[in-house]
Amino acid sequence: MKVMLMCKRIVIALMTVCLSGTLGAQSETLQTHVAALKESLTQSREQLKRYEWVETTVVLQNGEEKSTKQYRAHYGADGTVQKTLIEASPEKKQRGLRGHIIEKKKEELTDYMQRAVDLVKLYVPPSLEKIQAVKDAGNASLSAVEPGRRIRLNFRNYQMPGDMLAIDVDPKSHRLLGATVYTYLDDPKDAVELVIQFGWLPDGTTYPASVNVNAQAKKLTVQVTNADYRKVG
């Protein structure tokens, strides 16, 4: 009996050591990839300050285009993206009582659309400070999507309670491949999903080539594309 009890204790001790070693290795790997991600984001942000580009925002409801706007964009001296409107689709005005009701609903939808568009700014580009804060809070995790080719860094409670920013990275080059955000407007029931695809300029600069925002509650889709990059100065 004593021998069996001793054997069990030895097995438990070995399992504890192995588990501790595995968790330690996972923690070290997570830390390494988060550090590489932050370095990649910092480098791209600095390189993008040398460029200007065209941002096109298209809003659709039930698949029907509601508005299209084009901006000339660049980074300002304060480090934020500055935009100048180039072109916007014309708005049709309705008349009469029915027209008033339609206009009222349109105003409500326009407000909702604007908040959905503004939501993009909270996640794109990802904030180095928020990424570090999420990691320090123990809300970051690592998963293999395609072993050796694509890993996913998950950041829970990134901007607001219950949201998630998931960034896909090439584990060898640390190049950003894509990202998905699961978030909401006002209430968690008002779920919004952002799907981000990254592109690369000839000098290796990474940029958000497209951002698709899907708000199921209003059957609303916002498509943001960034293109025509050119160096300034």
N, C-alpha and C positions, 0 to 999 in steps of 0.2 A: 504493500500500500504506500509506504514511504517512498519507495523507488518510483512508483507511478506519479505520485504527487510532485516529486522532484523533477521528473521528466516534463510534466505539464508546465511547471514554473520556467524550466529552461526554454521550452517551446515558446511560451508567452513572451519571455525576455527577448528571444531572437526575433520574433515577429515585431515587437516594439522597436527594436533597433533598426530592422529593415524598413519599417514604415516611417520611422523618423528620418532615415537616410533618404527615402524616396521623396518625402515631403520637403526635405531640405533642398534636394536637387531641383524639384519643381519650382520652389520659391526662388532659387538662384537663377533658373532659366527664365522665369517670368520677369525677374528684375533686369536681366540682361536684355530681353526683348523690349521691355518698356523703355529702357535707357536708349536703345537703338532707335526706337520709334520717335522719341523726343528729339534725338539728334537729327533724324531725317526730316521731321516737321520744321525744326529750326532752320535747317539748311535751305529747304524749299521756300520757306517764308521770306528769308533774306534774298534769295534769288528772284522771287516774284516781284520784289520791290523795284526791280529794274524793268519791269514790263507794264504794258497796258493791254487791255483786251476788251472784247465785246461780250457782254452778258445778255442772253435772251431769256425772258421769262414768259412762259405760256401757261395760262390757267384754263383748265377744262372741267366741265361738270357734266356727268353722264356721257362723257366722250365728246361733248360739244364745246368748241372753243369759245371762251368768254372774254378773254383779253390777251394781248401780246404786247410786251414792252421790250425795247432794246436799250441797253446802256453802254456807254464807254466807261470802263472801270480801271482803277489803278490804286495803289497804296499811297495814302497821304503821309505827311510828315509825322502824324501822331500814330502811325502804324495800323490804321484802320482803312478798309476799302472805301474809296470815294467813287461815286457814280454820277454820271451826267446823262440825262435822258436823251436818246437819239431819235427814237420813234415809238409811237404808241398807237394801237388800233383805235379807231373812232368809236365813241359811245353813242348808242341810239337812244333818244329820249321818247318816252311814251306820254300821250296826252289823255285828259279826261280822268274820271274816277278810277276806271280800271288801270289807266296808266299810272295814277298815283300809287295804287296798291303794288303794281309791278315795280315801280321805282323804289318803294319802301323795302320790298323784298330784295331788290337788287343792292340797296345800300347795306342791308344786313349781310348779304352774301359777300359784298365787296370787303366789308370789315373782317369777315371770317377769312377770306382769301388773303388779305394783307397780313393777318396774324399767322397764317400758315406759311407765308413767304418769310416773315420775320423769324419764324422758328428755325429756318435754315441757318441764320446767322449765329444761333446759339451752339451749333454743332459743326459748322463748316467755316473755316478750317478748325480742326480739333485744337483745344486749348492745352498747352503744355502744363499750366498750373492745375487745371482740373484733372488731367490725367494723373498727375503726381498725387493730388489730393485723394483721388479714388483709390489709387494703389495703397497709399498710406493708411486709408481707412479699412483696408482688407477686402475691397470690393472689386478687385481686378483678378481675372483668371485667364488661363491660356488653354487653347484646344487646337488639335491638329485637324485641318480640313482635308488637305492633301499632303500626307507625310513627305517631308523633304521639299515640297513645292509651295505650300500655302499653310500658314498658321493663322489663328484668329485670337486677337486680344480683346477680351470682353471687359467693359467698364460699366458696372451697375451704379445707379444713382449718380450719374455723371452730371446732369444739369438739374434734375428734379427727382424727388423720391419715386422709385419704381421704374425709371427709364433705363435704357441700355444703349451704349455705343459699342458696336462690334467692328473692329478694324482688321481687315485681312492684309497680311504682309508676306512677302517672300522671305523665308528664314535665312537665306544665304546673302542676298543683296540688301535686305531690309527695305526694299522698295514697297511703297504702298500700292496695293492692288485694288482695293475697294472697301466700302464700309456700309453698314446698315445701322439705322437708329430706330429704336422702338420708344416712342414717347407719346405725348398727348397735349391737347389744348384744354386748359382749365380743369378738366376732370379726366381721371384715368379711363373712363368709359368712352371718352372722345379720342380714341386711339389714332395716332398718326405714325406712319412709317416713312422713313427717308432711306432711299437707296442711292449710294454715291459711287460713281465710277471715276477713277483717276486716270489722267493722261500724263505724258512725258514730253517735254520740249527737247529740241536737239541737244541742248547743253545738259540734259539730265534732270532739269527742274520738274518736280511733280506738281500737278495742279488738279483741282476738281473739275473734270471735263463735263460731267453731268450730275445733276441731283434731281431725283424724282420724289415728289412728296405725295403720299396717298392718304387722304383723310376720308375714311369709309363712311363716317356719320353723315357727311354732306355729299358723298359720291364725288368728291373733289380731287383733282390731280393737278399738281403744279410741276411743270418741267422747266428746270433751269439748266442752260448750257453755257459754257464758257469756251470761246474760240477766238481766232484771229489774234493770237498773242504776238506782240512786237516790242522790241526793246525801245526804251525812251532815254532821252538824255545822251 
